[in-house]
Amino acid sequence: MASSIPVSVPADVGPAVGAVRVKARRRRTPVLVLLGAGFVALLLVVAAAAPWLAPEDPIRQSLRGRLSPPSWSGVDGHAHLLGTDHLGRDVLSRVIYGSRVSLVIGFAAVLLGGIIGSAAGLAAGFSRGRLDAVIMTLADAQLAFPFILLAIGIIAVLGPSFPTLVVVIGLSGWVSYARILRSQVLVVRSREFVESIHALGGSLWRIVLRHVLPNVLSSIVVIATLELARAIVLEATLSFLGLGIQPPTPSWGGMVQEGREYLDSAWWISTFPGLVLMITSIVVSRSGDWLRDVLDPTLRGE
């Protein structure tokens, strides 16, 4: 009968193995990140050069070629690599032009939300008084309320338009900046170098802009990357519900909504814009995770 013999393991083996695994993961990650960055760069180029890359006018209708499957030569004499929709419009051209809507609204909303949230987080972290309580109460209230319902209400009142979408999506993301920056500002402001600058007569603006903001800038970049993916998906959600960019302007969410009635006969109308939307959100989110691992010293295993 075999008996189990206890084996003593050195205490430093666990951390050593963990460090090896972290270093191995960090060696593999840049390849995925480079691929992701290449995809995002390609998407930006495609969006900028849409008039030259799109094979057809995205709003040109051809009832003769409606619901044509992906092919090199359609019944109307034109090549439709991703097929046509129920109005005979080229799906590939609409996907290319739809990238403009998603990226422009996504970047603009992230910029707006980043400015508002960063300012609120810095103010809350430095005030630590009534202003801090008010800002955090507003943040908790927004997190407790389903923002999609608030967005639907605002857009229903103001009407769907590009500026309204940017404001609504931008306001949906300021809480992440505010909460994270507030916690980091509370840590940074308690350090000795900040107290020394304040004792030497340094102004509040100088302390914030020259010493505190550079220490939290990496967090802002990581949050912005993660928020970009969420903003793109939220814009597609609103467009799917009919509250985003209105037809005939192409958007990925609107294309998915237009093709849902033809999933059994013309699956390509919704499938291809949905795939592009999914890949874009995944790539941007993974890039944000990698930036967090690189820029956060507590996650680098060092």
Buried (B, 14 or more C-beta within 10 A) or exposed (E): EEEEEEEEEEEEEEEEEEEEEBEEEBEEBEEEBEEBBEBBEEBEEBBEEBEEBBEBEBBEBBEEBBBBEBBEEBBBEBEBBBBBBBBBBBBBBBBBBBBBBBBBBBBBBBBBBBEBBBBBBBBBBBBEEEEBEBBBEBBEEBEEEEBBEBBBEBBEEEEBEBEBBBBBBBBBBBBBBBBBBBBBBBEBBEEEEBEEBBEEEBEEEEBBEEBBBEBBEBBBBBBBBBBBBBBBBBBBBBBBBEBBBEBEBBBBBBBBBBBEEBEEEBEBBBBBBBEBBEEBBEBBBBBBBBBBBBBEEEEEBE
